[in-house]
């Protein structure tokens, strides 16, 4: 029997926000993988170590969580006024597919640093010292992201004193702007149903008040109390409950159908990355997963969100954009849980601590318009070199 040899592919393992992923320059991939298709998906799954029925990704670079089963492909952009094209692949842990339906907001913070370090940016746009403004085209969703990358002596500055709950060590701050974050793809408008709040009927489960929004990433917001929760839950409270996880996935599937993201419930199984499902509650005190005490006065609202079928350990960056947008629009469940007042910034509590995000929404010609959402993240290179992958060229 002839076995496929291992090949070496240049790659960089990076942390961006509260996620980690394997980054590739498009031109470094094998020729068959430089275009979308089965060859590319097979390579990325093998890099990460999926599908793994054990759910551990031992034979790959993945960390067996939605936050660490991620891949990124970058290339110089051919789009006017953009520097780099960013394509994100969420690799399923136990199933054989890569979900290309959405963005990773956390890894967006690492795109600029990678692009600068790998010569994907016009040198004239990169200062010796100061801030490099990197214009990113997010190819999955067709949106612009602006990353503000700190530079010191001609190199990306990765160390610093910026602290991000959910990340153990401080690093340099990377400000990320998500321009015109409302999705215009298969989900349609900012509020695809036309309503700020809907009654979402889920047969066999119940009917729930829901805010379904397309901003950053399609997201379904529910009230924690309606689900039997307080909004202060940590990962084990949800992820150890198989019945609860099945219930959330059923609600998510019906929400995806209502948002127009899928045409049949069966499609939800192969579209795990989007939409996200989250639940909100008014501020309460709780102890974060690190042991840090979060006081009610520290936050405006509590938010817990699920990613790839499990409660996230902190908060997805794209869901943070959805939270910022929904909080800025009076009458959504997020806004009501945050006090029901007009705001351009919100501090929300998540399992690992707190996060402040900003967004400005205006009501124009009968529809809500959001120009951008802003948040701070950090990023750094964890390892660079080659990934070794059994792969038939």
C-alpha positions in Angstrom: 0.0 0.0 0.0 1.3 3.5 -0.9 0.7 6.2 1.7 0.7 9.9 1.1 3.9 11.5 2.3 4.1 14.4 4.7 4.5 17.8 3.1 5.7 21.0 4.8 3.6 24.1 4.5 4.8 27.5 5.8 2.4 28.6 8.6 2.1 30.8 11.6 0.3 29.8 14.8 -1.2 33.0 16.3 -3.5 34.1 19.1 -5.9 36.8 18.2 -8.2 38.1 21.0 -9.5 35.0 22.8 -9.0 32.7 19.9 -6.0 30.8 18.3 -5.6 29.7 14.7 -3.2 28.6 12.0 -2.4 31.4 9.5 -1.3 30.8 5.9 -0.3 33.1 3.1 -2.4 32.0 0.1 0.7 31.6 -2.1 2.3 29.2 0.4 -0.5 26.6 0.0 -0.2 23.7 -2.4 -1.5 24.7 -5.8 -4.6 22.7 -5.5 -5.4 24.4 -2.2 -5.0 28.0 -3.5 -8.6 27.8 -4.7 -11.8 26.9 -2.8 -12.8 23.3 -2.9 -12.3 19.8 -1.4 -8.5 19.8 -1.6 -8.3 23.0 0.5 -10.8 21.7 3.0 -9.0 18.4 3.3 -5.7 20.1 4.0 -7.1 22.5 6.6 -8.9 19.7 8.4 -5.7 17.6 8.5 -3.7 20.6 9.8 -6.1 21.1 12.6 -6.7 17.3 13.3 -10.3 16.9 12.2 -12.6 15.0 12.1 -11.7 13.5 15.4 -14.3 11.2 17.0 -12.5 11.5 20.2 -13.0 15.3 20.2 -9.4 16.1 21.2 -7.6 16.9 17.9 -4.5 15.2 19.3 -3.1 14.6 15.8 -3.3 18.2 14.7 -2.9 21.9 15.7 -6.4 22.3 17.0 -7.2 22.7 20.7 -10.5 20.8 20.7 -12.6 24.0 21.3 -14.4 26.3 18.8 -11.9 29.0 19.9 -8.9 26.9 18.8 -10.2 25.0 15.8 -9.6 27.9 13.3 -7.7 28.6 10.1 -6.9 31.8 8.2 -5.8 32.4 4.6 -4.4 35.8 3.7 -3.4 37.4 0.4 -2.6 40.8 -1.0 -5.9 42.4 -1.9 -6.9 43.3 -5.5 -9.8 45.4 -4.1 -9.4 49.1 -4.3 -8.5 50.8 -1.0 -7.7 47.5 0.7 -4.4 45.9 1.7 -5.2 42.3 2.4 -7.9 39.7 1.8 -8.8 37.7 4.9 -10.6 34.3 4.5 -11.6 32.5 7.7 -12.3 28.7 8.0 -13.9 27.3 11.1 -13.0 23.7 11.3 -15.5 21.3 12.8 -13.9 19.2 15.5 -15.7 15.9 15.1 -17.2 16.2 11.7 -15.6 16.4 8.2 -16.3 20.0 7.1 -14.9 23.5 7.2 -17.5 26.2 7.8 -16.8 29.3 5.6 -20.1 31.1 6.4 -18.8 33.8 8.7 -15.9 35.7 10.2 -13.9 35.3 13.3 -13.8 38.7 15.1 -11.1 37.7 17.5 -8.7 36.5 14.9 -9.4 39.7 13.0 -7.0 41.3 15.4 -4.2 39.0 14.3 -4.7 39.6 10.5 -3.1 43.1 10.5 0.1 41.9 12.4 0.5 38.9 10.1 0.0 41.0 7.0 2.6 43.5 8.1 5.1 40.9 9.2 4.7 38.9 5.9 5.1 41.8 3.5 1.5 41.8 2.3 1.3 45.6 3.0 2.8 48.3 0.8 5.9 49.4 2.8 4.9 53.0 2.3 1.9 52.4 4.5 3.9 50.9 7.4 5.6 53.4 9.7 8.9 52.7 11.5 7.2 53.7 14.7 3.6 54.5 15.5 0.5 52.7 14.1 0.1 50.9 10.8 -3.5 51.2 9.6 -4.3 47.9 7.8 -7.3 47.9 5.5 -8.7 44.3 5.5 -11.3 42.8 3.1 -13.1 40.1 5.0 -13.9 37.8 2.1 -16.3 35.5 3.9 -18.9 38.2 4.5 -17.7 40.9 2.1 -17.0 43.5 4.7 -14.1 46.0 5.5 -12.2 45.8 8.8 -9.6 48.4 9.8 -6.9 47.2 12.2 -4.6 49.6 14.0 -1.3 47.8 14.5 1.3 49.2 16.8 4.8 49.4 15.3 8.2 49.8 17.1 11.5 50.0 15.2 10.0 48.7 12.1 8.5 45.6 13.7 5.0 44.8 14.9 4.8 45.4 18.6 3.3 42.4 20.3 4.1 43.0 24.0 2.4 45.6 26.1 0.2 46.3 29.1 -3.3 45.9 27.5 -5.3 43.3 29.4 -8.1 41.3 27.9 -10.4 39.2 30.0 -10.1 35.6 28.8 -6.4 36.0 27.9 -3.9 35.3 30.7 -1.1 37.7 29.9 -1.1 41.4 28.8 0.0 42.4 25.3 -0.1 45.3 22.9 -3.5 46.7 22.1 -4.8 46.4 18.6 -7.9 48.5 17.9 -10.2 46.9 15.4 -13.0 48.7 13.5 -15.7 46.7 11.8 -17.1 49.0 9.1 -20.7 48.8 8.1 -21.1 45.6 10.1 -24.6 44.8 9.1 -24.6 41.7 6.9 -25.9 42.0 3.4 -25.5 38.4 2.3 -28.0 35.5 2.5 -29.5 36.9 5.7 -30.5 40.2 4.2 -31.1 43.3 6.3 -29.8 44.2 9.8 -33.0 42.8 11.2 -33.9 40.1 8.6 -37.5 39.6 10.0 -38.1 43.4 10.0 -38.6 43.4 13.8 -36.5 44.3 16.8 -38.1 41.5 18.7 -39.9 38.4 17.4 -41.8 35.5 18.9 -39.6 32.6 17.8 -41.7 29.4 17.9 -39.6 26.2 18.4 -41.8 23.1 18.2 -41.4 20.8 21.1 -39.3 23.4 23.0 -41.4 26.6 23.4 -41.9 30.1 22.1 -39.2 32.7 22.9 -38.9 36.4 22.6 -35.9 36.8 20.3 -33.8 39.6 18.7 -32.4 38.3 15.5 -29.7 40.5 14.1 -27.1 40.5 11.2 -24.2 42.5 12.5 -20.7 41.2 12.7 -22.2 37.8 12.5 -25.9 36.6 12.4 -26.9 36.3 16.1 -30.0 35.2 17.9 -30.5 36.9 21.3 -32.8 35.4 23.9 -33.7 36.3 27.5 -31.8 34.2 30.0 -34.8 34.0 32.4 -37.0 32.5 29.7 -34.5 29.7 29.3 -34.2 29.1 33.1 -30.9 30.9 33.5 -29.6 33.9 35.3 -27.0 35.1 32.8 -24.1 34.5 35.2 -23.5 30.9 34.0 -19.9 29.6 33.3 -18.9 27.0 30.7 -19.5 23.9 32.9 -23.0 25.0 33.8 -24.0 24.7 30.2 -21.5 22.4 28.5 -22.0 19.6 31.0 -25.7 19.5 30.2 -26.4 17.6 27.0 -30.1 18.3 27.2 -29.5 22.0 27.4 -27.0 21.9 24.5 -29.5 20.0 22.3 -32.2 22.6 23.2 -29.9 25.5 22.2 -29.1 23.8 18.9 -32.8 23.2 18.2 -33.6 26.9 18.9 -30.6 28.0 16.8 -31.8 25.9 13.8 -35.3 27.3 13.9 -33.8 30.8 14.3 -31.5 30.3 11.3 -34.6 29.3 9.3 -36.5 32.3 10.4 -33.6 34.6 9.5 -33.4 33.1 6.0 -29.9 31.7 6.5 -31.0 28.2 5.6 -33.8 26.8 3.6 -34.4 23.6 5.7 -33.7 22.6 9.2 -31.3 19.9 8.0 -28.9 22.5 6.7 -28.2 23.8 10.2 -26.0 20.7 10.9 -23.5 21.8 8.3 -23.7 25.5 9.2 -22.5 25.4 12.8 -20.5 28.6 12.7 -23.6 30.8 12.0 -25.9 32.0 13.3 -24.7 32.3 16.9 -27.1 32.0 19.8 -26.8 34.0 23.0 -28.8 34.9 26.1 -28.9 38.2 28.0 -29.8 39.5 31.5 -29.6 42.7 33.5 -26.4 43.2 35.5 -25.8 40.9 38.4 -22.6 40.1 40.4 -20.7 36.9 39.7 -17.3 35.2 39.9 -15.6 34.9 36.5 -13.9 31.7 35.4 -10.5 33.2 36.6 -11.9 33.8 40.0 -12.3 37.6 39.4 -15.3 39.1 41.1 -17.5 41.0 38.7 -19.8 43.5 40.4 -23.1 44.7 39.0 -21.7 48.2 38.8 -18.9 46.9 36.5 -21.2 46.1 33.6 -24.3 47.2 31.7 -25.6 43.8 30.7 -24.8 40.1 31.0 -24.3 38.1 27.8 -23.5 34.4 27.3 -23.0 33.0 23.8 -22.6 29.6 22.3 -20.2 28.8 19.4 -20.1 25.5 17.5 -22.5 24.0 20.0 -20.8 24.9 23.2 -20.9 27.9 25.6 -17.9 30.1 24.7 -15.3 30.7 27.4 -15.4 34.4 26.8 -17.1 36.1 23.8 -16.6 35.8 20.1 -15.4 39.0 18.5 -18.1 39.0 15.8 -20.8 38.3 18.5 -19.3 41.3 20.4 -20.1 43.4 17.3 -23.7 42.1 17.4 -23.9 42.9 21.1 -22.6 46.4 20.5 -25.1 47.0 17.6 -28.1 45.5 19.4 -27.3 47.5 22.6 -27.2 50.7 20.6 -30.7 50.2 19.2 -33.5 50.9 21.7 -36.0 48.2 21.9 -33.9 45.1 21.3 -33.6 42.5 24.0 -29.9 43.4 24.5 -30.8 47.1 24.8 -33.7 46.4 27.2 -31.5 44.2 29.4 -28.9 47.0 29.5 -31.5 49.4 30.8 -33.4 50.4 27.6 -31.5 53.7 27.1 -29.7 55.1 24.1 -26.0 54.3 24.1 -22.9 54.3 21.9 -20.9 51.9 24.1 -21.7 49.0 26.3 -19.8 47.0 28.8 -21.0 43.4 29.0 -20.1 40.6 31.4 -19.1 37.2 29.9 -17.8 34.0 31.5 -14.2 35.3 31.6 -14.9 38.8 32.7 -15.9 42.0 31.0 -15.5 43.7 27.6 -16.3 47.2 26.4 -17.5 47.6 22.8 -18.8 50.6 20.9 -21.3 51.1 18.1 -23.3 54.0 16.7 -26.7 53.3 15.2 -29.0 55.8 13.4 -32.5 55.4 12.1 -32.6 56.5 8.4 -35.4 56.2 5.9 -37.2 53.7 8.0 -34.3 51.4 8.7 -31.5 51.1 11.3 -28.0 51.9 9.9 -24.7 51.1 11.7 -21.6 52.7 10.3 -19.1 50.8 12.4 -18.4 48.9 15.6 -15.1 49.3 17.5 -13.3 47.1 20.1 -9.8 46.5 21.4 -8.1 43.2 21.2 -4.5 41.9 21.2 -2.6 39.4 19.1 0.8 37.7 19.0 2.7 35.0 17.2 2.9 31.8 19.2 5.0 29.8 16.7 6.1 30.2 13.1 7.7 27.8 10.6 6.0 24.9 8.9 3.1 22.5 9.6 3.7 19.0 8.5 0.7 17.3 6.9 0.1 13.9 5.3 -1.3 15.2 1.9 -1.3 14.0 -1.7 -0.4 16.9 -3.9 
